[in-house]
Amino acid sequence: MVKSKLARAALVVSASATLVVGMSPSAQALTNETVKLPYNRGYMKFTDDGDVFSICDTSPDGHGVSGNVQNADMAIVVYLNDGGDDGCDKQGYNVGIRAVRMHIWWNGGGDDYYSDWFRE
């Protein structure tokens, strides 16, 4: 009888732990991540080597591109924009184990684009 109750309790604890883990938001551990805008307007990229975020305006259409990095609390931890100059704009930020995602948009209007959540 005691073994039966212990076995049932172990099963309940195991099932509960599996449910909690299964419901947790997933964040992939990636080395590099890129989000591209349509029509070759630009992109935002995370490079793991040095923890650098970069944003690049790739279209000479008179509008730049902007983006940010949001942490799991939806706080903006990096803000970048590029347009009207040569090269891409960059900023370092240590991602660590806390999940983040990139958010990019074209300054001429339209939809916003997001990366998946990721961490190191």
N, C-alpha and C positions, 0 to 999 in steps of 0.2 A: 504494500500500500504506500509506504513512504517512497519507494523507488518510483512508483507510478506518478506521484505528485511532483517529485523532483524532475522526472522526465517531462511532464507537462509544463512545468515552470521554465525549464530550459528551452523548450520549444517556443513558448510565448516570448521569452526574451530574445531568442534568435530571430523570430519573425518580426518583432518590433524593430530590432536593429536593422534588419534588411529593408524594412519599410522606410525608416528614417534616411538611410543611405540612398535608397532609390528616389526619394523625393527631393534630395538636395540638388540645388542648381549645379549643373555641370560646367566646368571650365577646363578647357584643354590646356595642357602644358605644351607650348609650341616654341620653336626656335625663331621663326619669322612669321609675320602675318601681314597681309595686304588687303586693302579695300579699294576698289576701283570705281570711279564714276563712269556713267555711260558716255558715249560719243567721244571717248578719249579726252575728257575734260581734265582729268587729274586722278591722283591716288594718294592714299595715306598708308604708310608702312611702318611696322615695328621691326627693328633689327635687334635680335637677342645679343649679338656680340657688341657689348657696350651699352645695351638698353637704350637705344635711340629711336625716337619717333620722328618721322619725316613726312612732310606734305609737299606735293608737287603739282603745280599748275602746268598741264601739258598742252593747252590749247590757247592760241593767241586770239581769243574772242572778245577781249575787253573786260572779262570778268575773272576774278581770282577764285580760289577754292579755300575753304576754311574747315577746320576740324578740331576735335578735342578728344581727350581720353577721359573716360568716366570709370570710377571705381564701383564696387558693388553697392555702395550707398548712394550711387548716382551723383556723387560729387565730382566736379571737373578738376582733374589733377594736372592736365596739360592742355594748353590752347595754342593752336598754330594756324597761320594763314600764309598763302603764297599767291603771288600774282604781280605782274608788272616788272619783274626782275629776273635775272638769270639764276638758274639753279633752284634747288629746293630749300625750304626752311626746315630746321631740325632742332630738336630739344631732347635732352636726356632725361630719363625718369626710371628709377629702379622699380620694376614691376613686382618682383618678389613672389610671395605665395598668395597675395591678395588678387582676386580676379579683377580684370579690367576689360574694357572694350573700346574700340575706336569708333568715332562718329565723324562722318565727313559730308560736306555739302558744297554745291556749286553756288557762288555768290550771285548768279544770274537767276536764281529761283529753281523750283522743282523739288524733287524728293531728297530726303536725307538717306544716307546709307550707313550701316553698322557692320562691324566685324562680329564674329562670335566672341563670347567671353573667353578669355585666356589668362594664363599666368605662367610663371616660370617653373 
